[in-house]
């Protein structure tokens, strides 16, 4: 597990028995409508734990890192962050290597010389498709998601109590 997800998992573990009062049944049920609803949820902290069960932590980390990267306005910081994204996820043999084809990998290698907000967009699109096809169905079938949904449904008040 990478240091990036360790803190997220720790937060989840500390709330596992009472899950967060911020979660409502309505929101948890929306997660089953689409991957986009899941990854844009205000309760993102549960995602790595659920996706770890399908060996997809690097995919979700990459997505969140790319979203943070797009918000960077300083060119100096963008260059630094682009290099970190590349060495952590995109480069062959990276510690958290994502599955992308060589054409996209070469494109990223060229783009990080003078990175723009969109230099990881194609890789992010590909990873999203992988998640949608592989990780997302596994998450919906996971004990974690089923237990959370059941707990909220049996609570009857549409949100978890602490």
Secondary structure, 3 states (H helix, E strand, C coil): CCHHHHHHHHHHHHHCCCCCCCCEHHHHHHCCCCHHHHHCCCCHHHHHHHHHCCCCHHHHHHHHHHHHHHCCCCHHHHHHHHHHHHHHHHCCCCCCCCCCCHHHHHHHHHHHHHCCCCCCHHHHHHHHHHHHHHHHHHHHHCHHHHHHHHHHHHHCCCECCC
